[in-house]
Every structure is written in C-alpha cells, then in structure tokens.
Amino acid sequence: MTTVEHLDVLIVGAGLSGIGAGHYLQAECPWASYAIFEARQAIGGTWDLFRYPGIRSDSDMFTLGYSFRPWDGDKSIADGDSILQYIKDTATESGIDGHIRFDHRIVRADWSTDEARWHVTAERTDTGELVEVTCGFVFSCSGYYRYDHGYLPDFAGMDRFEGTIAHPQAWPEELDYAGQRVVVIGSGATAITLVPAMAATAGHVTMLQRSPTYVASLPARDPVADLARRVLPRRISGPMIRWYKALTTQASFQLSKRRPELVKRLLRRQIERQLPAGYDIDTHFTPRYDPWDQRLCVVPDGDLFKAIRAGTASVVTDHIDTFTEHGLLLGSGVELEADVIIPATGLELLFIGGIELSVDGRAVDPATKLTYKGMMLEGVPNLAVAIGYTNASWTLKCDLTCAYVCRLLNHMHAVGKRQCTPVNRDASVTPQPLLGLSSGYVLRSADRFPKQGSRFPWLVHQSYLRDYRALKLRGVEDDAMVFSNPIPTPATVAVAGRS
Ligand SMILES: Cc1cc2nc3c(=O)[nH]c(=O)nc-3n(C[C@H](O)[C@H](O)[C@H](O)COP(=O)(O)OP(=O)(O)OC[C@H]3O[C@@H](n4cnc5c(N)ncnc54)[C@H](O)[C@@H]3O)c2cc1C
C-alpha cells in the first residue's frame, strides 16, 4: 500500500498571495507543515504571465507590496519585471521557494469530516500524472482568472484580417510593431498601459473603445513616500507609507461614492489640463457611469495623454462592425486600417483556480455559497481563499487574510480542534454579488462566483480600515464559526475501536 503524503496546510498558487501566505505560515505557525502547489513552472503568477509592452501595476506598490517587506523600489507605480523580482526575492530570502512544487495543478479537493482532512488531487502539468495528497487546511491563493486564455469576444470577420492579432495575455515575444499601425481594442487598465508603451515605437496607436473609462494621472514616484524614506528609518517609513497610501486611496474611493459629481469634475479638470484645447473629452473621456462603479484607471505621469498630445496615439469611440482584410469597419462606417490589432478585452474570471470541491461526498457549488469575512465559504470546512480588494491594492486584503488564517490555525491547534466551518444561522442575511463592480468582466462571471451577504461576517467590507479592525483586532471565535472534530486522544481512539 502506498502512503499518501499529509500536510498541515496546502497553499494553491505561487503568485503574490501564495508567497505571502508562505511567509505568514512560516512566521506565525512554525508547527505547521506546508507546501505550495503551483500549476505553472514559475513564481509570480500575474507578474510572470503578462509580458505585454509597458506591463506595470496600476495601484501603488507600497500597498501592493507586503506589509512584512516594505516596497523599496524607486517608483510607486512599478513595472512588471520589478514586481516579479520583488516576489521572487521574498520567496528565496526566507526559503519559501523550497516549499513550492511546480507543474502541480490542483484539480479536486474532497473534504472528509471522519478523517478531518482534505483529499487533494493535483495533475502534473508536465507529465499528466495525477498526484494525491491529504491536508488539514487548503489555502487557495490562485488569483481570480483563467491562465490558459483571456477573454476574446467573438468579433465578426476576425479570420479575414491579414495582419497580426495579439492578445495581451499571450503576448508573442517576437512581435515587432516598430513603425506599424496598431489598434488596441478596449479602454481598461491593460489598454491604457499598452497605448503609450507601444506608441513609443509604433507608427501610430489607436485606442478603440466602445465607451470611455475614468482615467486619473498620478506621479510614478510618490513625493511623500520619497521624503519619508529619506528622513525616517525603514522600520518606521515602511508601515507609515503603507498606512498613508491605504488611507488616501480609501478616502478617494469614499469621496467618489459620496460626492460623484465633485470627483467627476476633478477628474475632468485634470484631463483638460493634459489634452490639447478643443479635444473632445465628452466623447472619449466622459464615462456614462460614476467613478468607481468600475475600476478607475491610473496613468503614471500622464503618459497616455502625452502620447495623444504628441500625435503618436489617438482615441476612437465607436463599435466594431466587423474585422476586414486591412483593419476594422466601425459602426459609424469608418474603416480603421491596421497592421496589428490588440484585443485588450480582458480576463475570464475563475474562482479558486477551477478546483472541484466536495464536502463529505457532496459536490460544492461555490456560486450557491456566501463568503465568510471575504475569505471562507459557508458550509465548507478548513478552506480559505485570498481575494483582494477591487477598490484598492489586492495585497492589503490578502495580507490581512493570511494573518487571520494563521490565527485560525493556531487557535485550532491550541484548543485541539481539527475543523472550522462557517455556518450561517441568520435567515435574514440576503445574498449579493461578491465583487461590487459593474464592469463587463465581473458581470459575465457573477453567476460562477460565491456571494457576499448583507451583514458582517458575510458582508465583504472593501475597506482596509474596517477589515483591519474585524480581522486583526478581533478574535477568531464568533457566532458563525463552528469549531469541531476534536483531535482524538488515545482514550477516544480505544473506545471507537471497541464500538
Ligand atoms: C495585468 C494585470 C495587472 C494588475 N495590476 C494590479 C495592480 O496594480 N494592483 C492590484 O491590486 N492588482 C492588480 N492586478 C490584480 C493581480 O492579479 C493581483 O494584484 C495579484 O497579482 C494577484 O496575486 P495572486 O497571487 O492572488 O494571484 P495570481 O497572480 O493570479 O497568481 C495565482 C497563481 O496560482 C496559480 N494557480 C491557479 N490555479 C491553480 C491551481 N488550480 N493549482 C495550482 N496553481 C494554481 C497560478 O498559476 C498562479 O501562479 C493586476 C492583474 C493583472 C492581470
């Protein structure tokens, strides 16, 4: 009989969150054995996968970086390579990399209450072999979208186009667009990053959008952070800058929600100052929704507007009728000629990396579950999920989640319980969409994601300050969390053996 390896904790994914989870487990739960199963051959997740020109963060690195390892790069909005290096350095410095098993895609996890453990099946992505392990707790840090392909609408006539089509999620390394006519379809964070980056060498770049997005220009370097780092020791400047960025981001989000008209005016004024007089801001930069109904896009040092001013980039607001041999025929009847078309049409969202779950033989449909504290699923024991904020840096929430999971594990370890299950006993809690954004990519997948409830602990705060209080300053015991399944003592084992 082959013995199956058992781990106290199994982390899914070696991206920004999975490496953070590894750090917390090592630091806070030294008693726990753990491994990180990573489907790909690399550390870094998003920051390794995406290779398009100009790839960068669109939130500040002081909050996208870990609280335990303050970001010390020059720029607040940083390029993809520096972010990837930061994640790799974090993993190697404390030996987290030694716990990673690459090419292991977790496909199933089956919880057994009798055994108080998950039976996990992973598929080797290099050999196709199936690997079985058991673990006491699954911590999914698998991000929120499919890795095998991005979202690509079924545009009419795509196969007629004689030029090159390159999706940002599968960027062809060899693509040479110098001097070429490029059309970038979309106006989300990726399109807004690609346009100025490609405009530096392309003949011309057109950003073709169906409808406008809010765009805010921020300095790539943060002067307050620069000053703090010059005058204060790192151990003080690190947390101080992180709090300053977390609170100012939250304040600007709150202002957008409470005074949308004011924020619209401020954003418009900023754009007016950066575009030539007479530019049609109403058509190209005035969205139909309120700020933060969808993610607000950030451009460092106004790079998008600089490219528009220089005439190397332009914006067209129209819809695509069909691809043609030479470009795109638009709804207005205009034909946009192109050598290269980049559909920056987004991601296809995926919950917990597509892992099939069951509890005691019953399949779990995550879409029917409420999330507990934005990190666990109602009725599903010993499973946590790192889901970041949609209105602030992902890591702000994931850091809190990692620390909370460690407290939960330490609590169970201390009281001799092997199972923790969020249970909703409040019939008046109503389900709501988990990700409170009206963006197309969120709406397209809402029916496959769990829901949040109308009241805490089922409600997702989307607020660092409130989560800090709820997850860091309060205990892990509450009315909704059931601790069960005591560790068997020699006496109970003997009794069970006799019955
Ligand atoms: C282009 C782009 C730019 C972004 N910029 C920002 C930003 O500026 N600020 C911000 O807050 N957020 C940003 N995000 C969101 C970003 O994904 C998160 O900030 C963060 O990188 C997520 O880290 P993660 O480790 O949770 O997930 P990921 O980076 O997605 O990593 C997940 C890892 O899990 C692995 N995995 C998935 N499923 C399985 C499985 N079943 N078995 C084993 N392994 C699995 C994947 O291979 C991957 O390595 C951006 C996203 C994109 C796509």
The ligand as a Gaussian input file, in Angstrom:
#p B3LYP/6-31G(d) Opt

LIG

0 1
 C       -2.216000      42.835000     -15.953000
 C       -2.662000      42.914000     -14.517000
 C       -2.265000      43.984000     -13.729000
 C       -2.682000      44.053000     -12.385000
 N       -2.316000      45.141000     -11.627000
 C       -2.745000      45.212000     -10.349000
 C       -2.396000      46.328000      -9.529000
 O       -1.712000      47.245000      -9.929000
 N       -2.874000      46.349000      -8.258000
 C       -3.647000      45.352000      -7.763000
 O       -4.038000      45.429000      -6.605000
 N       -3.972000      44.295000      -8.513000
 C       -3.551000      44.197000      -9.779000
 N       -3.896000      43.111000     -10.541000
 C       -4.604000      42.005000      -9.930000
 C       -3.486000      40.956000      -9.621000
 O       -3.774000      39.768000     -10.210000
 C       -3.219000      40.890000      -8.127000
 O       -2.788000      42.097000      -7.656000
 C       -2.156000      39.869000      -7.711000
 O       -1.063000      39.788000      -8.562000
 C       -2.835000      38.581000      -7.548000
 O       -1.936000      37.724000      -6.937000
 P       -2.383000      36.264000      -6.574000
 O       -1.169000      35.563000      -6.120000
 O       -3.551000      36.313000      -5.669000
 O       -2.917000      35.666000      -7.954000
 P       -2.127000      35.402000      -9.282000
 O       -1.096000      36.411000      -9.555000
 O       -3.164000      35.222000     -10.332000
 O       -1.381000      34.028000      -9.017000
 C       -2.117000      32.847000      -8.859000
 C       -1.188000      31.654000      -9.029000
 O       -1.940000      30.489000      -8.736000
 C       -1.676000      29.510000      -9.715000
 N       -2.856000      28.640000      -9.804000
 C       -4.106000      28.980000     -10.185000
 N       -4.938000      27.912000     -10.116000
 C       -4.186000      26.878000      -9.664000
 C       -4.482000      25.515000      -9.391000
 N       -5.711000      25.006000      -9.552000
 N       -3.468000      24.713000      -8.952000
 C       -2.221000      25.213000      -8.765000
 N       -1.891000      26.505000      -9.024000
 C       -2.864000      27.330000      -9.470000
 C       -1.421000      30.293000     -10.979000
 O       -0.679000      29.541000     -11.904000
 C       -0.663000      31.500000     -10.427000
 O        0.718000      31.297000     -10.399000
 C       -3.493000      43.025000     -11.862000
 C       -3.902000      41.961000     -12.680000
 C       -3.492000      41.904000     -13.995000
 C       -3.960000      40.756000     -14.838000

